[in-house]
Amino acid sequence: MHKSKFFITIFILLISSNIISQEVVEKKHPWFIGVEAGIYIRNQNIPKIDKIRSSGTEYQPYYDYYSKDYLYHNSTKAIYYFGIKPEYQISDRFNIASGIRFSFFEDIIKSDRSFFLWEAPGNTNNINYLRVANIRQTVYNVGIPLEIRFYPKKHDNTVRQYFVLGAMFNLAAFTDTDVNFANSAMAKYEQDIKNQLNKPNNFSTYYYLGIGLKIGKMNNPFGNIEFHFPMLSARGNRVSSFAELDEHIMGFNTSLKIPINIQK
């Protein structure tokens, strides 16, 4: 009888330990490898550029018109990005993600006429001007995003709403600038103008809140769709050679996550 009780007890302990071990495996917090793509919109302004001639000459009526109403203005700019962003499930309701993100946008300064006058390097007593049709610049950034996602509902439904709190730390990697002249004979001065341009700020940050939908179960590949608003950052940051940041407006992000098993 005692032996029977002993074996029954051992059997119950074995079953219990097996159930517990299964629960631990099922609740093990998984890692996800993710790829993302998105866009965000911001306002920026172009302050007055000293090298552009706009007044104090016989051209004053002609150049003052666009220097105030066209060259120096506020604009809305779209910034595109893609990246790799691993994610870790802290608990049933919290995930944290980070990775590397590449972003780019094009900026342009031009006249509403055929050209504007740009002061060329030379003797201050004999100032020369170049007829520039436009200056185009593409700015490339490399950044590190940091995000926390909160799921109000604990159950992992196929479609699941969540909130996101994020920050982005950007480093200006390089710029690609093209100077187009009204007179092709002036093309030899392109590098001179490039050397006169200011450089974008090396480092910038912005912060955002958002709401999103997870589509798919977490133990299978799933997708995320997010809308970011508001987005906050310090104004006055030089985002290109001739534009300064005014404010961020909103952002849109999509991503694909694939669960991976990392076992010790």
N, C-alpha and C positions, 0 to 999 in steps of 0.2 A: 504494500500500500504506500509506504513511504517512498519506495522507488518510483511508483507511478506518479505521485505528486511531484517528485523531483524532476522527472522527465517532462511532465506537463508544464512545470515552471520554466524549465530550460526552453521548451518549445515556444512558450508565450514571449519570453525574452528575445528569442531569435526573431520571431515575427515582428515584435515591436521595434527592434533595432533596424530591421529591414525597412519598415515603414518610415521610420525617422530618417534613415539614410536617403530614401527616395525623396522625401520632402526637402531635404537639404539640397539635393541635386536639382529638384524642380525650382527651388527658390534661389538657387545660386545666381548672383547678379551678373548678367552677361555683358560682354563687350560687343560693340557694333562698329564695323568699318563703314564710313559714309562718304558719299560724293555729293557736292552741292553746286547749285548755280542760282544766281539771283540778280536783282537790280535794285538800286535805291536812287531816290530823286532828292536833289538839293538845290537850294538857291545860292547863287554867287554873284559877286559884283566885280566890275573892272574899274579900278580907280584910275585917276589921271596918270598918264605915262609921260614923263618929262621929255623923252626922246622924240615924241611926236609933236610936230609944229602945228599949233592951232590958233595963234593970235599974234598980234604985234607986227604983222607984215601985210603986204598988199593982198595976201590970200585970206585975210581975216574973215570976211563975210562967208567965204566958201568953206573954210575949214572949221570955223566955230560951229556951224550948223551940225555937222556930224560928230564933232568932238564932244558935244554936250548930249545930243539926242541919240547917237548911234554907237560911237566907239566906247563910251563910258556909260554902262548901263547894267541893270540887274538881269540875270538870265536864269532859267531853270535847266539843270543839267542832269542827264541820266548816266549813272556809273554802273558798269556791268562787272560781274565777278563770277569766279568758279573756284572750287577748292576741294580739299580732302579733309574730312572732319570726323575722326573717331569719336565714339560716344560710349559712356559708361552708365549703366543703370544702378544708381545708388540704392534705391528702394522701389517699392511698387508705384510710388508717385513722383519720384525725383530722378531725373537724368542730368548728367553733366557732359558737355562736349567742348572740344577744342581741336585745333588743327592748323592748317595753313591755307591762306586765301589769296588769290591773285585777282586784282581789279585793274580796270583801265577806263579811260574816257578821253574824248577829244575836245580840245578847246581851240577857239579861233578868235582872232581880232582882225577886223576888216572895216573898210569904209562903206558908206552907202553910195559912194562914187567909184570911179575906176581905180583910185589909189589914195594913199595918205603919205605925208612927208615924214620921213624918219631921219633924225640927225645922225650923220655918219661921223666916225672918229676923224679928228683933224684939228687944225689950229683954231683956237677959240676966236681969233681975229678974222678968220675966213671960214665960217661954218658951212659945211656942205650938207645937202639933204638928198635922200634916196627916195624914189617913188616906189612905195611898197603896196602891192595889191592886197595881200593878206599874209598873216603868219598863222600857221596851223601847228598845233602841238598835241601829241598824244602822251599822256602821263600814265606810267605803269607803277602800281603799288604792290608790295608784298605785305601781308598782314597776318595777325594771329587773332582769331575770334575766340571768345570765351562765353559759353552760354549755359544757363540752367533752365531746365524745363520742369514744370509742375503740372501734374495730372490731377484735376479735382476728384475724379472717380478712380477708385482703386482697381476696379475690374478692368482687365485688358480686352476691351471690345475691339471689333474689327475697325470701326471708325471711332476715334477717341479724341476729344478736345483737350487742349493743354494751353498753358501760358508760358511765355519765354522771357527771360531777363538776360540781356546780352551786352557785351562790350567788344569793341574792335580796336586793335592797336596796329596802326598802319606805318609802314616805312616806305618812303618814296624810292623806288628802285632805280628808274632811269626815265628819261624823256626822249621823244623823237620829234624833232622840230624841223619844219619846212618853211622857208621864206620865199614867197612868190612876188616877183617884181612886175611892175607895169611895163618896164623896159627890160628886155632880156639881156641887154648889154650890162646891166647892173648886177647880174647874177654873181659876179666875182666877189661882191661884198656880202654874200650870204653869211659866211662864217663870222665876219665883223659884227653883224647884227646879233647873231647867236651869242657871241661873247658879251654883248651888252645886256642880254636878258637876265633878269633875276631868276634864281633857282627856287623851285617849290620847297616848302618846309620839309625837312627830313622826316619828321615824326608827327603823327596826328592820331587822335583818338575820338571815338564817338560811342554813345551808349543808347540802348533802345529797349523798349518793351514791345511785346507782341502777343498775338494769339495765333494758334495753329491747329491743324487737324493731322492726326496720325492715321494712315490708311493701311491696315494690315496688322496681323498679330506680331508681337515682339519676338516670338520664337521662329519667325519666318522673315524673309526680306519684306520691308515695308517702306512706305513713302511718307514724306512730310510736306505740307503746304503751310506757309506762314505769311502773315501780314504784320509788318513792324511799324508801330506808331505809339508814342512819339519817339523821335530820334534826336538826341541832344549832343551838342559839341560846342567847343569854344569858337566864337566868331573871330574873324580877322585872320584866320590861318591861311597862308598862301598855298593854294591848291594847284596852281600852275604858274607859269612865268608872268602872267598878267592878270590873274583872277584871285580874289580872296573869298573865303567862305562866308556866307551870310547865315544860312541855317539849313539843317536837314529837314526834309518833309516826311518821307515815308519810304518803306522798303518792302520788297516781295522776295521770298526765298522758297526754293524747292530742293528737296534732297532725297536720296535713296540710301537706306541703311540695311546692311547685311549682318546678321548675328555671327559671331565667331566664338569658338571655345578656346579659352586660355586656361589651361590646367597646370598646376604646379607639380 
